[in-house]
C-alpha cells in the first residue's frame, strides 16, 4: 500500500456492480478504504440520503465525496498525499 494515498470510506450495498467496481479500482490504485454496508443500519442510510446522495456507492474522503463509479476521481485521490 502506498502510504501517500488518501484514506477513503465506501458506503456500499450488497449485489451492487458499481460498488464492486469502485472497490476493485481503489484496490488497484493502492488506496486503503473502509467499507460500510448502508443496508446494515437505517441511520447510516438516512445520513447518506440527508447529505444528498441517491445512489451507491458513496465514496468519502477528508476532502471530497461522490456517488457512483468514478475511476477518474479514484485516480485523482490515489495521487494525492494524505490529509493531516
Secondary structure, DSSP 8 states (H G I E B T S, - for coil): --TTS--EEEEE-TT-HHHHHHHHHHHHTT--EEEEETTS-HHHHHHHHHTT--SS-EEE-SS-EEES--HHHHHHHHTS----
